[in-house]
Amino acid sequence: MLGMMMNTPLLVSSILRHAANYHADREVVSQTVEGHIHRYTYADLSKRSQKLANALQKMGLQQGDRVGTLAWNGYRHLELYYGVSGSGLVCHTINPRLFQDQIGYIIEHAGDSVLFADLSFMPILEALAEQLSKLKAVVIMTDEEHMPKSDLLPNLKCYETLIAAESDHFDWPVFDENTASGLCYTSGTTGNPKGVLYSHRSTILHAFALSLPDALCLSASDTITPIVPMFHVNAWGLPYAALMVGAKLVLPGPKLDGASLHTLFENEGVTMTAGVPTVWLGLLDWMQANGKTFSSLQRLVIGGSSAPPVMITRFQKLGVKVRHAWGMTETSPVGLAAALLPQHESLPENEKLKLLAKQGRPLFGVEFRVDGDDGQPIARDGKMFGAMMVRGPWIASAYFNNQDSSAHTKDGWFNTGDVVTIDKDGFIQIVDRTKDVVKSGGEWISSIELENIAQAHPAIKEAAVVAKPDERWGERPVLVVQLQDDATFTKQDMIDLFTEQVSKWSIPDELIVVDELPHTATGKLLKTAIRKLIQEDLDKLATQNKVV
């Protein structure tokens, strides 16, 4: 017997319609590429998204066509999120921080029909001019006053001119909720980037889960600023969840330095924000150097890569609660959030910090399994290591236009590539990426644990641990650090730092100091580049039998 409930599909357009109907006066504030602050309401957003949908239809785009974006977090990009997906097209956000060849590959692999881009990315567009000539249009997201000219791209269209003549009424179509809504590619640190194709259903369910109290705890009382870019896994779903709950939305544009972020937070009364550790490190250092505090910020989400406990502590001292979260492009992205349970509230502060620094507990809707070397689930004791597997309604079942995926198992699970522990309360902690864990003498050494310890030292600005080959042990850890200005840190300092905190065999054999650590296009430490960066130092050390 079936239930007698209305079969209303979960569609992205319904979020916009809800926001316009019941939170019409809530503001969207944007720091624009042109330099000024732009303000309008959800009602305005709805009208302009409908103008855009009409313009796309007039351009001859059909349901399922891909519309590419190269854009920062701003109001026009938000209009694309809703005007494109709401009309049955696929919003394909492209990471401009990728290598030029990767961007070109992604545009071609996705089969984009039209590309929308911010002014900042004109150099990328001109470098890809030959490939872009195959598109129906390249639209620059600005007005006529700021419209650029290009001999390489003579047929550029102006966004404001494109939508100006269109009606602000569009009948959002109703279709199967499993229809594709968005497309995002992985950062492609090994091989070509892979496309993850989100559905309307997965996007809505993820936004619901994101808003729960033990996830990101969002409400209409919030002023939300997603620092994580809208070109990276849909800004972790916040452009959908913010409208769903009716929160004020503040978009930072290209200005992500500490001074700009702090000014924006203070001027707009931001209560909640989310981003990767590298951005927060810059903000914290700027605030410390300038003696600044927060007047409105209450909660902050750290994801993208592991948050060092020292970073969590620094924000807590500023009166900001930190929520550590985990996700991947393939998981929409949020699947874990580190919210304490009632039995943890009486723990000593250092024990609470250990839990808050873990990736967190599974959100409802996502199942996790941790397999040992024998393929069987490991003990939930918080100590044993295993491979993290995941499945659920907002987890990718395959890659777009790619039939070959060793990460997807025959029994319907996705292998995340993370090595983790899980405790009795369901808290999962990433020990390492499978490819980054140091395998020494039959034991696994967590590079993340060593990095977190190193980064707590006042002389160290950022730290990475990588493996070096070793004839006796197979691999041994090497600590690579970028120091604070005018700071010193020696090998003996390293040994002293680790001696009281890890087993003797886990202490890195060598220390290498670099001017800067390389990162991926999404702000994570780029271990492949770090290994190449230090190879010459390792060769010298092997020859001279001494370390820095």
KALIN-V581225 format. One record per run of one state. SS is the DSSP state (H for helix, E for strand, C for the rest). FROM is the first residue (numbers start at 1). TO is the last residue. If there is no record, write none. Layout:
# KALIN-V581225
((SS;FROM;TO) (SS;FROM;TO))
This chain:
# KALIN-V581225
((C;1;11) (H;12;22) (C;23;26) (E;27;31) (C;32;36) (E;37;41) (H;42;58) (C;59;65) (E;66;70) (C;71;74) (H;75;86) (C;87;89) (E;90;93) (C;94;99) (H;100;110) (C;111;111) (E;112;117) (C;118;118) (H;119;127) (C;128;128) (H;129;132) (C;133;136) (E;137;140) (C;141;143) (H;144;146) (C;147;155) (E;156;158) (H;159;164) (C;165;179) (E;180;185) (C;186;194) (E;195;199) (H;200;211) (C;212;222) (E;223;226) (C;227;232) (H;233;245) (C;246;247) (E;248;251) (C;252;257) (H;258;268) (C;269;271) (E;272;276) (H;277;290) (C;291;298) (E;299;303) (C;304;308) (H;309;317) (C;318;320) (E;321;328) (H;329;331) (C;332;332) (E;333;337) (C;338;341) (H;342;344) (C;345;348) (H;349;356) (C;357;359) (E;360;362) (C;363;365) (E;366;371) (C;372;376) (E;377;377) (C;378;385) (E;386;392) (C;393;398) (E;399;399) (C;400;401) (E;402;402) (C;403;407) (E;408;408) (C;409;413) (E;414;422) (C;423;427) (E;428;433) (C;434;437) (E;438;440) (C;441;442) (E;443;445) (C;446;446) (H;447;455) (C;456;459) (E;460;470) (C;471;473) (E;474;483) (C;484;490) (H;491;499) (C;500;503) (H;504;506) (C;507;509) (E;510;513) (C;514;518) (E;519;519) (C;520;524) (E;525;525) (C;526;526) (H;527;544) (C;545;548))
